[in-house]
Amino acid sequence: MSTDSATVYFDRELSWLEFNQRVLNEALDPQVPLLERLKFLAISSSNLDEFFRVRVGALATLVEAGAIRPAPSGLTPQQQLDRVRERIARMVADQFRCYLQEMVPLLAEQGIQRLLPQQLNTTQRRLVRQIFEQEIFSVLTPMAIEEGVPFPLLANQVLSICVRLPPIGEGDQPDAQLPRFAIIPVGKSLSRFITVPSEKGLAYMQLEDVIAMSIEEFFPGEDVDECIPFRLTRNAEVEVQELTPYGLAWNMADVLRARTSADCIRLEIEQSASPEITEFLKKQLDVTDLELMRVPGPVDLGSLIDIATRRGFENLKDEPWPPVNSTEVPSEELMFDILAERDVLLYHPYESYEPVVRLIEEAADDPDVISIKQTLYRISRDSQIVKALLRAVENGKHVTVLLELKARFDEERNLKQAHELEARGAQVIYGVKGLKTHAKVCIIVRREPHGIQRYLHFGTGNYNETTARLYSDASLLTSNEDLGVDALSFFNAIAGYSQPPYSYRKLSAAPLRLRDTLQELVEAEIGRQRDGDEARIILKLNALTDTSLINSLYQASKAGVEILLNIRGVCCLKPGVPGLSENIRVVSVVDRFLEHARILYFHHGGDPKLFISSADWMARNLDHRKELLVPVESEGCRRRLLSILETYFKDNVKSSLLQPDGTYQRIRDTESPAVRAQEELYRQARETVRRMERRRRTVFEPHRPEV
């Protein structure tokens, strides 16, 4: 292997931007329904917002600190930042070209139109004026910016308006001849899009246009020279001080406050802004030309998700794929009875997440359940799972929840839920010092005639009923004794002061053992290949950045092991390089559901080992988080999991192939039938249900008297 790392690894930041380009490509694809294209455009913009807050923020911090140590790609922080900014500039240009030149005309043809003030008729103008007077004017407050007055602390990534007023023009002071400025923070309470009555379709105005129409109302007796919307992005990389006397919950509240005042790393402003307003904002926010982003259209394309997801216009959206109820979990049977008999593998969102929620709800009400232990990372608003846990406490169960407060951008919601659980009597643990708890596990302890029985759920996704309908994830439900013992040991180790075991019976856990387990699994395939046996590795991950594991995959490739990788996002491994990785194929599927499941397959001499995991192959997951690798051992579940993995590699509609130069090429096989992996997985789930329904119609089961 070459010692020049620049020839061996792709840059992490640039690889992520290529993932976001694949998201944007869905918006550029004329085969995608129009409102779905708009949704992908909005998602690509929102993704970029978070990338700025986290990754660009981290790079900016390194550059400011004078860091020069290169990344595994061989680029220094300054070189990374320069290339990232160059790539983002091209991407943003593509986003606005897509919106202004393609989306706007096509949406107008379908009756969805943004109206400008000069396009309003008398009735529409009267209604818009009424909305301004009754709602907008009552909510917003202008803030004059005068010499010596601190610039207002504006919210992160929230629309604001900068207003330029003419000079006073009186007196001999130099300031009297300078323009005056005011800021109107718009905030989040007002809708960005205001519906306007029209004869057909959807007509709307953007909030900033409505404000501009009546801007003089905020400044009676004054002329207004200019009124420009803008938005700033602050650095979200604020350090969490966990080891203070006040505890993590107290310090997480400090982090949330610190993010509101962190340095501005991006200023977005409409292209039409005058030099006077632009220079004023640059000076007040202390941003450079490199941190200034002038856009040719509305600031914050991510807000268009509101238009894309409104009810109506169903002909411009994907056909609904409602989750099916798995035939493995009949609704008339108790979850405990089902799991006592067999393991259950569910693949969401094709199969409903309801059995996972039902298991916890049944546990909350079952008089034989003694305790529930569960990790929570990102939870939904109005969570049914949290409600079930609260009910379990009220019903006298011992409930222990490890609620990770360090889940980025969900800290505030998690903190609120933690306080509510604590107030009801649940035992709440705020994660582990120095580590994020990212594992997804629920343990239910039940008293049964034969003794104590443990029922378990392991997942690749969060305990979040909302994202379970949007993300592809795997769930394993089981009553396996060894997994039960392991899960309890894992939970007790992260909940208390007990020393975590290096080796479990079946599980592997980060940060102590998981990395070694993965290395051993790869090395075993290398050994079998060298012995002349068949060897194969198939991985489905969200990200692959860990250089040690990448090197192991390179060694496997050089030994002749066939390696198939389905990596949704960042991939620092370079495939198809002669003498290094010619046996490695990397694909990425971007479609209507976000690919989130981590699934691993190792051929293992014809007796395959299959796993689901909460961990991506990244240093942060393997060394700085509590993660789990869970074996799937039931034969039916193993067959199903392998079939799911293989389906993705048949995709020739929504799959892209990673090239040795870091670009992605959409896979197009015109000679073979079109296979769209997500559509095929949904079709399989529905067909399984249909087969079971047909079987039930041909089998008559008589009611029998109760004994």
Residue, then its C-alpha position, 0 to 999 in steps of 0.5 A: m500500500s502506498t504510504d502517501s495517504a493522499t492517494v489512499y483516502f478520499d477527504r471526508e468533508l468533500s465526500w459528504l458534499e458529494f453525498n449531498q450532490r446525490v440528494l440534489n441530483e434527485a431534485l434535478d431528475p425530471q423522472v421524479p415527481l415535481l413536488e418530490r423534486l422540490k422536497f429533495l432541493a429543500i433537503s439538500s439545502s437543509n443538509l448544507d445548513e447543518f454541514f456549515r454549522v458542524r463541519v465548516g464550523a469545526l474546520a474554521t475553528l482548526v484554522e483559527a487555532g493554527a492547526i496544520r496537521p493534515a487529515p487522512s486525505g493529506l489535506t491541511p485544515q486550510q486546504q480542506l476549508d478552501r476546497v469545501r468552499e469552492r465545492i459549496a459555491r458550485m453546489v449552491a449555484d446548482q441549487f438556485r439554477c434548479y429552483l429558478q430555471e426549472m422548478v419555478p416555471l414547472l410549479a407555475e404550470q401546475g398552479i403553484q405560484r409565488l406572487l410578487p407585490q406587483q402581481l397582486n390584484t385588488t382583492q389579494r392586495r387587500l387580504v395581504r394588507q390585512i394579514f400584515e396589520q393583524e399578524i405581522f405588524s403585531v409580532l415583529t419589532p424593528m431595532a435601530i442600529e446606532e453608533g455605540v449600540p451593540f448589534p442584536l443577537l440574532a438567532n441561528q439560521v433564522l430569517s431577518i430583515c435589514v433596512r436602510l434608511p436615508p441619512i439624517g442630513e442635518g448637522d455638521q457631524p460626519d455621521a449625519q451624512l451616513p445611511r442609517f440601518a435597522i434590523i427586524p428579526v423575523g423569528k420562527s413564529l410566523s409562516r414563511f409562506i402566506t397563502v393568497p386566494s386564487e382562482k385555482g391552484l396554490a398562490y402564495m407570497q413569501l413573508e419577506d415580500v409582505i414585509a417589504m410591501s408595508i415596511e414604512e409602517f415600522f418607520p412612520g415619517e421616514d423614507v425607506d431606501e432598502c429592505i433586504p432579507f438575510r440569514l446567518t449561520r453560527n458555529a455549532e461546535v461548542e465543547v461540552q464540559e462534562l466533568t464539572p461539579y454541576g453535571l451534564a444536564w446543567n452544562m448541556a443547557d450552557v451549550l444550548r445558550a452558547r450556540t446562540s452566540a457563537d461566531c458567524i461562519r456564513l452570511e446569506i444575503e440576496q444578490s440584490a443587496s446594495p454595497e451599503i447593506t452588505e458592508f454594514l452586515k459584514k462589519q457588524l457580524d465580523v464576516t469576511d468575503l469568503e463567509l459571505m454568500r450572495v444568492p440569486g433567489p430566496v434566502d433559505l431554500g430549505s424552507l420550501i419543504d413547507i410547500a413540497t409537503r402541503r396537502g393536495f397536488e397528490n399527482l405531483k408526489d410519489e405514490p404513498w407506500p404505507p407501512v405494512n403490518s408484518t405477518e411475523v407479528p399478528s395483531e391478535e397475539l401478545m408480543f411476549d407470546i410471539l417472541a417466546e416462540r421465535d425471533v422477529l426481524l422487521y425492516h422499516p419503513y416497509e414494515s410498520y414500527e408498530p410492533v416495537v411500540r406495542l412491545i413497550e406498551e404491552a410491557a407498561d400494562d402487563p402485571d408480570v413485567i418487573s422492569i424496563k431498561q431502555t436507551l433513548y437517543r433521538i425521540s419524536r415529539d409526542s412520543q408514544i414510547v415515552k408515554a408508555l414508559l411514563r405509564a409503566v412507572e405509574n403502574g409500578k414498574h422499575v423503569t430505567v432510561l439512559l437518555e443521551l443528552k449529547a444527541r446533537f440538535d436534539e439536546e433541548r427536547n431530550l433534556k425536557q423529556a428527561h426531566e418529565l421522566e424523572a418527575r414521574g419516578a423513572q430512573v434517568i441516566y444522562g449518558v456516560k462521561g466522555l462517550k455518547t450512548h448511540a446503541k439502540v436497546c430495550i430490555i423488558v424483564r418479565r416474571e413467568p411460570h418458569g422464572i425470569q424471562r428477558y425480552l429484547h429489542f435491538g435496532t439500527g434506528n432511533y426509538n422515534e415513531t416519526t423517523a421510523r416512517l422515513y428512514s430505512d432501519a432494521s429491528l431485531l426482537t428476541s427472547n434469546e437468553d444469551l443476548g438477554v444476559d449480554a444486554l443486561s450486562f451492557f446496560n448495567a455497565i453504562a448505567g453504573y460504575s461496573q466494569p464493562p466486560y471486554s467480551y460478551r457471549k454474543l454482542s460486541a460493544a464499542p469502545l472496548r471490543l467492537r473495533d477488534t471484532l470487525q478486524e477479526l471478521v475481515e481477517a477471517e475472510i482474508g484467511r479463508q481466501r488464502d486457503g482457497d475457500e470462497a470469501r465475501i464481505i457485504l456491508k451496508l453503512n451510512a459512513l465509512t471513514d475509519t482508516s484502520l478498517i479501510n486498510s483492512l478492507y484494502q488488505a482483503s481486496k488485495a487477497g482476492v476477497e470480493i467486497l460489496l459496500n453500500i455506503r449512503g454518505v461519506c466514503c473515504l475508501k477508494p474503490g477500483v484502484p489497481g493493486l489496492s482495491e480492484n475487488i471492492r465495489v461501492v454503491s450509494v442509494v438515494d431514494r424516497f427513504l433515507e438509508h439508515a440501516r447498518i447491516l453486515y455480512f461475512h461469508h464465513g466459509g459458507d456458514p454466513k455471519l450476519f449482524i445489525s449494528s448501531a455503529d458506522w465505521m467511523a472513529r467516533n463510533l468505534d472509539h468515542r461512543k457506546e455502540l452495539l454489534v448484534p448477531v442475527e442467528s435465526e435462520g429465517c431472519r438471516r435469509r431475510l437480511l441477506s436478501i435485503l442486502e443483495t437487493y440494494f446491489k441489483d438497483n439500476v434506477k436509484s443507485s450510483l457507483l463510486q469511481p476511483d476519482g471520487t465522483y459517482q456515476r448513476i448506474r444505468d443498465t438498459e439491457s436488464p429490467a429496471v430494479r429500484a431497491q426501495e420499491e422492490l423491498y416494499r413490493q416484497a413486504r406487501e407480497t408477503v402480507r398478500r400471501m398470508e391473507r390468501r392462506r388464511r382465506t383457505v384455512f378454516e380454524p374453528h373456535r374451541p371452548e376455553v378450558 
